[in-house]
Amino acid sequence: MVEVTLWGSLAAIAGGNSKVEVEAKDIRELFRKLAEQYPGLEPWIDRGIAVSIDGTIYRDTWSKELPQDAEIFLLPRLAGG
């Protein structure tokens, strides 16, 4: 089980919860389970969300494992190179 901090717009969709707990081993499973628990998040996930794990941002690394005690944030995906 990991604790995930959501940015403001996502928190509103998740019933006002700025933090949620999810049973997930990697980013792909995290997104799938979040979409199941909070269907309103699915369009945001489809558009692209960045995941910060202990301060490192992952944009397309869906197989990245989620350490149990990690600090995990979902962030708006920013364009750039």
C-alpha positions as CSV (number, residue, x, y, z in Angstrom):
1,M,0.0,0.0,0.0
2,V,1.4,3.4,-0.9
3,E,0.2,6.9,0.0
4,V,-0.2,9.3,-2.9
5,T,-0.6,13.0,-2.7
6,L,-2.8,14.6,-5.4
7,W,-2.6,18.1,-6.7
8,G,-5.6,20.4,-6.2
9,S,-7.7,19.5,-9.3
10,L,-7.2,15.8,-8.8
11,A,-8.0,16.1,-5.1
12,A,-11.3,17.7,-5.9
13,I,-12.2,14.8,-8.3
14,A,-11.2,12.3,-5.6
15,G,-13.8,13.5,-3.2
16,G,-11.7,16.3,-1.7
17,N,-9.0,13.9,-0.6
18,S,-5.5,15.4,-1.1
19,K,-4.0,12.0,-0.1
20,V,-5.2,8.6,-1.0
21,E,-3.9,5.1,-0.2
22,V,-3.6,2.6,-3.1
23,E,-2.4,-1.0,-3.3
24,A,-0.1,-0.8,-6.3
25,K,3.4,-2.1,-7.1
26,D,4.2,0.2,-10.1
27,I,2.9,3.4,-11.8
28,R,0.8,1.4,-14.3
29,E,-1.1,-0.3,-11.5
30,L,-1.4,2.9,-9.6
31,F,-3.1,4.6,-12.5
32,R,-5.4,1.6,-13.1
33,K,-6.5,1.4,-9.5
34,L,-7.0,5.2,-9.2
35,A,-9.2,5.1,-12.3
36,E,-11.2,2.3,-10.8
37,Q,-11.6,4.0,-7.4
38,Y,-12.2,7.5,-8.8
39,P,-13.5,7.3,-12.4
40,G,-13.3,11.0,-12.8
41,L,-9.5,10.7,-12.8
42,E,-9.3,8.6,-15.9
43,P,-9.5,11.5,-18.4
44,W,-6.6,13.2,-16.5
45,I,-4.6,10.0,-16.6
46,D,-5.2,9.6,-20.3
47,R,-4.0,13.2,-20.9
48,G,-0.9,12.5,-18.9
49,I,0.2,12.8,-15.3
50,A,3.7,13.0,-14.0
51,V,4.6,11.0,-10.9
52,S,7.1,12.2,-8.4
53,I,8.7,9.4,-6.3
54,D,11.0,10.8,-3.6
55,G,11.7,13.9,-5.7
56,T,12.4,12.2,-9.0
57,I,9.8,12.9,-11.7
58,Y,8.6,10.1,-14.0
59,R,6.5,10.9,-17.1
60,D,6.3,7.8,-19.2
61,T,8.0,5.1,-17.0
62,W,4.8,3.2,-16.2
63,S,6.8,0.1,-15.0
64,K,8.7,2.1,-12.3
65,E,8.2,0.3,-9.0
66,L,6.6,2.2,-6.1
67,P,8.7,1.7,-2.9
68,Q,6.4,1.3,0.2
69,D,7.8,4.2,2.2
70,A,8.3,6.6,-0.8
71,E,6.9,10.1,-1.0
72,I,4.7,10.0,-4.0
73,F,3.0,12.9,-5.7
74,L,0.8,13.1,-8.8
75,L,1.6,16.3,-10.8
76,P,0.3,18.0,-13.9
77,R,2.4,16.9,-16.8
78,L,4.4,19.8,-18.2
79,A,5.5,20.1,-21.8
80,G,9.2,20.4,-22.4
81,G,12.2,18.6,-23.5
